[in-house]
């Protein structure tokens, strides 16, 4: 991939988080001339602040982190000037709501509802799902996040991406973000697996950082310290790369089914 950017003197490209991680590792190990590059638009899954800083250090201020959905089109995009980890200030209408549909104040996590000029109006042949997602002129993203005091958007996970441990609900997003801070971790994703003692437990799928070997005990200790023992992974699977959906998002269904 770096060779293609060099050969064609590319000024911009759309790229997944997984591909960006590989690009950064490749350029760090074998520097190449990317002087023509002006923009890499990353989308498909969250990009942690540490990974974004690393990309900026290796590639320069060229990474733009986009957030959108098929149902809505683009919702927001962070530029290289935005605070790492945020998705910038959305140029569309966005509300953060609680489980009862009430709007929440800044810095409070909830479900994101948006209105965009390019949003859809329903799913073909799926009236029940359409009624659930397209409601009152708004699109229910089924993503969790918040707006900070400056109006910047921060994603924290998926409403449906949960692990239920001893009847308590935990979101996968915070666990993945903590795992991604470990120096031996390149990418991290977690899914729920059945557990005889707690109902469900956390199974972590990790792409190691170059030259590093993550260990389950270290990752458990890290998550326990940050989030509590209930969300600490009980299983660890190391991957060369994360399977992706046709849309370029991590395919958690394949992970949960064994890859």
Secondary structure, 3 states (H helix, E strand, C coil): CHHHHHHCCCCEEEEEHHHHHHHHHHHHHCCCCCCCCCEEEEECCCCCHHHHHHHHHHHCCCEEEEEEECCCEEEEEECCCCCCCCCCECCCEEEEECCCCCECCCCCCEEEEEECCCCCCCCCCCHHHHHHHEECCEEEEEEEEEECCCCEEEEEEECCCEEEECCEEEEHHHHHHHHHCCCCEEEEEEEEEEECCCEEEEEEEEEECCCCCCCHHHHHHHHHHHHCHHHCCCEEEEECCCCECCCCCECHHHHHCCC
